[in-house]
Amino acid sequence: MLENLLRNAVEHGGDDVTVRLGSTADGFYVADDGGGIPVEHRESVFEERTTFDADGTGYGLAIVSDIADAHGWSVSVTDSESGGARFDISGVTVVDTATAEP
């Protein structure tokens, strides 16, 4: 999932794109400062073979969605604070490694 999100950020945001990862109350996010995803495309970008780039395959974000579904998580896209895309993955069970048993 992370590999596809990072690759997507570089492919669509360019070599100088900045990508940030962070935690949320029930998961994590991956955000970049690239061009973002227009509001009218956000519902469909997770569908297989949906691409708005002439060189795209339409599989990268579909795979992200499939991985999230397989884990019982949800994925959504919005604007990042820097104007690029932000992908929120929610429904993640966070384990406190300080108290977790080996």
Contacts in CASP RR format, 6 or more apart in sequence:
PFRMAT RR
TARGET T0000
AUTHOR 0000-0000-0000
METHOD contacts of the structure
MODEL  1
MLENLLRNAVEHGGDDVTVRLGSTADGFYVADDGGGIPVEHRESVFEERT
TFDADGTGYGLAIVSDIADAHGWSVSVTDSESGGARFDISGVTVVDTATA
EP
1 63 0 8 1.000
1 64 0 8 1.000
1 67 0 8 1.000
1 68 0 8 1.000
1 89 0 8 1.000
2 21 0 8 1.000
2 30 0 8 1.000
4 60 0 8 1.000
4 61 0 8 1.000
4 63 0 8 1.000
4 64 0 8 1.000
5 30 0 8 1.000
5 64 0 8 1.000
5 87 0 8 1.000
6 19 0 8 1.000
6 30 0 8 1.000
7 60 0 8 1.000
8 60 0 8 1.000
8 61 0 8 1.000
9 17 0 8 1.000
9 19 0 8 1.000
9 30 0 8 1.000
9 32 0 8 1.000
9 34 0 8 1.000
9 85 0 8 1.000
10 17 0 8 1.000
10 19 0 8 1.000
11 53 0 8 1.000
11 56 0 8 1.000
12 34 0 8 1.000
12 35 0 8 1.000
12 36 0 8 1.000
12 53 0 8 1.000
13 32 0 8 1.000
13 34 0 8 1.000
13 35 0 8 1.000
14 34 0 8 1.000
17 32 0 8 1.000
17 33 0 8 1.000
17 34 0 8 1.000
18 32 0 8 1.000
18 33 0 8 1.000
18 82 0 8 1.000
19 30 0 8 1.000
19 31 0 8 1.000
19 32 0 8 1.000
20 29 0 8 1.000
20 30 0 8 1.000
20 31 0 8 1.000
20 32 0 8 1.000
20 80 0 8 1.000
21 28 0 8 1.000
21 29 0 8 1.000
21 30 0 8 1.000
21 31 0 8 1.000
22 28 0 8 1.000
22 29 0 8 1.000
22 30 0 8 1.000
23 29 0 8 1.000
23 94 0 8 1.000
24 88 0 8 1.000
24 90 0 8 1.000
26 90 0 8 1.000
26 91 0 8 1.000
26 92 0 8 1.000
26 94 0 8 1.000
27 73 0 8 1.000
27 88 0 8 1.000
27 89 0 8 1.000
27 90 0 8 1.000
27 91 0 8 1.000
27 92 0 8 1.000
27 94 0 8 1.000
28 88 0 8 1.000
28 89 0 8 1.000
28 92 0 8 1.000
29 86 0 8 1.000
29 87 0 8 1.000
29 88 0 8 1.000
29 89 0 8 1.000
30 86 0 8 1.000
30 87 0 8 1.000
30 89 0 8 1.000
31 80 0 8 1.000
31 81 0 8 1.000
31 82 0 8 1.000
31 84 0 8 1.000
31 85 0 8 1.000
31 86 0 8 1.000
31 87 0 8 1.000
32 80 0 8 1.000
32 82 0 8 1.000
32 84 0 8 1.000
32 85 0 8 1.000
32 86 0 8 1.000
33 80 0 8 1.000
33 82 0 8 1.000
33 83 0 8 1.000
33 84 0 8 1.000
34 82 0 8 1.000
34 83 0 8 1.000
34 84 0 8 1.000
34 85 0 8 1.000
35 83 0 8 1.000
35 84 0 8 1.000
35 85 0 8 1.000
36 79 0 8 1.000
36 80 0 8 1.000
36 83 0 8 1.000
36 84 0 8 1.000
36 85 0 8 1.000
37 45 0 8 1.000
37 77 0 8 1.000
37 84 0 8 1.000
37 85 0 8 1.000
41 52 0 8 1.000
42 76 0 8 1.000
42 77 0 8 1.000
42 78 0 8 1.000
44 50 0 8 1.000
45 52 0 8 1.000
45 61 0 8 1.000
45 77 0 8 1.000
46 61 0 8 1.000
46 62 0 8 1.000
46 64 0 8 1.000
46 65 0 8 1.000
46 75 0 8 1.000
46 77 0 8 1.000
47 62 0 8 1.000
48 58 0 8 1.000
48 59 0 8 1.000
48 62 0 8 1.000
49 57 0 8 1.000
49 58 0 8 1.000
49 59 0 8 1.000
49 62 0 8 1.000
50 58 0 8 1.000
50 61 0 8 1.000
50 62 0 8 1.000
51 57 0 8 1.000
51 58 0 8 1.000
64 75 0 8 1.000
64 87 0 8 1.000
65 75 0 8 1.000
68 74 0 8 1.000
68 75 0 8 1.000
68 89 0 8 1.000
71 92 0 8 1.000
72 91 0 8 1.000
73 89 0 8 1.000
73 90 0 8 1.000
73 91 0 8 1.000
73 92 0 8 1.000
74 89 0 8 1.000
74 90 0 8 1.000
74 91 0 8 1.000
75 87 0 8 1.000
75 88 0 8 1.000
75 89 0 8 1.000
75 90 0 8 1.000
76 87 0 8 1.000
76 88 0 8 1.000
76 90 0 8 1.000
77 85 0 8 1.000
77 86 0 8 1.000
77 87 0 8 1.000
77 88 0 8 1.000
78 85 0 8 1.000
78 86 0 8 1.000
78 88 0 8 1.000
79 85 0 8 1.000
79 86 0 8 1.000
80 86 0 8 1.000
END
